Every structure is written in C-alpha cells, then in structure tokens.
Amino acid sequence: FPVTIGASAASVTFSSIPATYTDLILKVSARSDRATFQSGIALELNGDSAASSYSRTYLEGSDGPAFSGRTVTGDQSYIVFGFVPGADQTSNTFASGEIYIPSYTASTKKPLSAIDVSENDATTKYSIDANAALYQGSSAISSLKIYSTSNNFVSGSTFTLYGLKNS
C-alpha cells in the first residue's frame, strides 16, 4: 500500500487495513515544510486520540550525547517515533523510518517498535531515534494515521504499509 504525496499534506491515513496478515510494517521517507528546525513524526492507531492509549520509551542520538526518556500513558495522544527535517535543513534530504507492529489483530494491547534516522549537515545532526511503544487498544488495528506534529509533510514524502503473513 504505497502513498507518495504530490502536495503538502498534514497527514496520511491507511484505513480499512485487512485482518489477513500477522504483522504490519510501515516505511516512511518524509520531510516537513516547517520553516525552522524539524518536526516530530507521529502515529495514531484506529482513530484513537486518547492520551490513555499510548506510551513509549525512546533513545535518541545526535551530534551530542545520546539521551533517553519515557512518555507514560496519559502524556500524549499519539506515538512520536522520530523527526523529519524542516525547510531550513539540508535541502532534498528526507528522514527515513520504520514501524513494526506484530500481531496487529490480537485482542490484547499492541507493542510496536520504531526507528527513524534524519540528517542536517547545516547545523545539528539528528541521527537516530529508537522507540519501544505500547498501544492500549484491544481491537485489531484497522487504520494508521501518520502526521507531522508541526506543519505539513512536503511533496515527495512516501509512506508504504506492508502486511506480513507467517506461513
């Protein structure tokens, strides 16, 4: 299910995801039109924007010391899984990321992992964001919404959803 946006867009949504696979992988190549700095890239599952539905632990490494942290259930109404460069950062450079969601049809909480890399040769180099997250919902995941936490994704940003099936 590939989607490449042709004009700036605030979000991309994959809906009516069939329950015929065992796992999902979302691959992202994106950039923001934010004038300065970078934008967070976020994930919302099943249209659920309740802060009680999401938590994550993260590790971020840049050109300075690495740091880690945790957002607990109730802190955010989505999962931030990385950052995309803004308009003032190295031109034509897109961040790339991947989210892996095992057992997305299970009737229990959904763990997921995400990794994102981006670069800005002009100033700070944000190199990697690694996340372990938990979605509290017990329904099968039938929709994914990916959005920039500030401004829009630019034309040429690509989002591809893959279904994996154990044989």
N, C-alpha and C positions, 0 to 999 in steps of 0.2 A: 504494500500500500504506500507508494511514494507520493509525496506532495512537495512541489517546488513552487514557492510563491512568486508571482510575477510583479507584485506591487507591495509596498509596505503593508504589514498586517500585524495587528496586536496579538493574535493568537492563531493557532492551528488546532483543529479538533478532529480526532478519529472517532467516529461514532459507529454504532451497530457492529462492534467487533464480534465476530462469530466465536462461539464457545467450542470450536472444533480443534483447538490446539492445546498443548500443555503449558507452554511458556510464551511470553512476549518479549521482543527486543525492539526498542525504539532507538534509531540512529538519527543524530541531529548534526547539521552543519549550518551554523547561523551567525548572524551579525545584527547589531542594533543600529537604529538611526538616532540614538541618544547623542546629543551634541558633545558632551564631555564624559570622559571616563567610560565605564562599562555598565551593562545591565545584567541583573540576575536572570536566569532562565528557570522557569518554574513548571511544575506538573500538578495537575488537578485530575483526580480519578472519579469517574461516574458522576460528574457534575457536583461533587461533594465539596463544598467550600467551608465546611465546619472545622474550626481550629482543633476541635477534639478528635479529628480523624487522622492527623498526621504527626509524626515525629521523625527525627533524623539525627544521626551522628556524622560528623564530617571532619575531613582532614584537608587542609588547603596549603599548597606550597607555592611560593612566588620567588621573586629575586631576593627576598629577605628570609627570615626564619619561618619555618612551617608553623602552623597553628591548627588547633582542633577545637571542636565545640559540640554542643548538642542543643537542638531545639526539641523541647518536650511537647507532648500532647497539650494543645491549648495555646501554643506560641504562634503558630502560623496556620493559615487556611489552605496551604499547598505545600509541596516539597520543592525547595530550591535545590537544584542539582548542579549548578555551575554558573559561569558567567560568559557573556558574549561581548566582543569588542564593540565600542561605540564609534561614532563618526570621527573623533579626533585621534583614533588609534590607527595603527598601520593599515593603510588602505588595502582593500581587496583581501583582507585576511579574515577568515571565518573561524570561529571556535568549532570544535567537534566534540560530540558527546554520545554516550550510550547509556541506556537504562535497560536493565534486565529485570523482568518480573516473572518469577517462577510460579507455577500453579495458580494462574490468574483466575481460574474458575472455581477454586476451592471455596468452601463456605466458612472459611476462617479468615483471620487477619492476613494481610498480604505483605510479606517482606519484599524489599527490592534493593538493588544496588545500582549506583550511577557513577559515572566518571565523565569528567569534562576537561578539555585542555584548550587554552587560548593563549595568544601571544600578542604583545605590543612592543615592538622594538623601539618605539619612540620614547617611552617612559618606563613604567613598571612592567615587568614581565610576569603575568599570572600564568603559571604553567600547568597546574593540575588541581582539580577538586575531586575528591573521592568521597562517596556517601553511602551509608547504610541507612535505609529508611523503613518505616512501617506504616502501612495504611490500615486503619482500624476497621474498615468496612468488611462485612461478611458476604456481600453479594459478589457474583462473578464480575470482573471488570469488563464493562461493555463500551466505555468511552474514555479517551485520554485527551486532555486539553493541555497544550504546551503554550506558554506565553512568556513574554518579557515582563519583568517586574517594573520596568520603566521604559516608556516609549514603545516602538514597534520593531519587528524583525524587518530587515531590508529585502528587496527583490533578490532572488537567487538563493535565499535560505532554503534548505532542503530538510524534510522530515520524512523518515521512512520507517514504517511499522512492519515487523516480521512476526509471523506466528511460527513457533517451533512445535513439532509433534514427535513425541517419543515413539519409537517403533518397537 
